[in-house]
Every structure is written in C-alpha cells, then in structure tokens.
Amino acid sequence: MAANYAWIKIVIGSGRVSPDVGDMLAKATFLSEPFTATMVHNHLRKTLPDGKKLEPLKTAA
C-alpha cells in the first residue's frame, strides 16, 4: 500500500512509545514528546519539498 503513495511523507509524534528500528517506513520521521508548535513547524519545513511553504500555525487557546 505504501508504494502507491510514495510521495506522502509521514511524521509521527509520541511521548509514550518510541519506534524500534524497522517499525516505521523509511521516509517516516519521529518526534518525541515533549515538543512545541515551533519544533513541529521547523520539522515540517525540513520535511516539505523545496518551494512549498507552511502557513503560520495557529496558537492553541
């Protein structure tokens, strides 16, 4: 199934479990909690293809 969507990048975040080697697809990345909105934003900027831009993140109320 993943071969059908090779262009999709996956970002997983958790504070309870950490993936072992081989648990995630090669193109997937993992963020360990605690992380801030800024950390997620910066990670997504690195993950997105060149030329793509993120809209500003909304702050949680």
C-alpha positions in Angstrom: 0.0 0.0 0.0 2.8 2.5 0.9 4.2 2.0 -2.6 1.0 3.5 -4.0 1.6 6.7 -2.0 5.4 7.1 -2.1 5.1 10.9 -2.4 3.5 11.1 1.1 5.8 11.9 4.0 4.8 10.8 7.5 5.6 12.5 10.7 4.8 10.6 13.9 4.9 12.1 17.4 4.5 10.4 20.8 5.6 10.7 24.4 4.7 7.2 25.3 6.4 4.9 22.8 9.5 5.2 20.6 9.6 3.2 17.5 12.2 0.4 17.2 14.4 0.0 14.0 12.1 -1.2 11.3 8.8 -0.1 12.9 8.4 2.8 10.6 8.6 3.3 6.8 12.0 4.6 5.6 10.6 8.0 4.8 8.7 8.4 8.1 10.2 10.6 10.8 9.6 10.5 14.6 9.3 13.4 17.0 9.5 12.5 20.7 7.4 14.5 23.2 7.6 17.0 24.7 7.7 19.2 21.6 6.4 22.7 20.9 4.5 24.0 18.0 7.7 25.7 16.9 9.6 22.4 16.9 6.8 20.8 14.8 6.7 23.8 12.4 10.5 23.7 11.9 10.4 19.9 11.4 7.7 20.2 8.8 9.7 23.0 7.0 12.5 20.5 6.6 10.2 17.7 5.5 8.3 19.6 2.8 9.7 19.6 -0.7 11.6 22.7 -1.8 9.3 25.5 -2.8 6.4 24.6 -0.5 5.7 26.9 2.3 3.8 26.4 5.6 1.1 28.7 6.6 1.6 30.2 10.1 0.5 27.7 12.8 -2.5 28.8 14.9 -1.9 29.0 18.6 -4.0 26.8 20.9 -6.4 28.7 23.1 
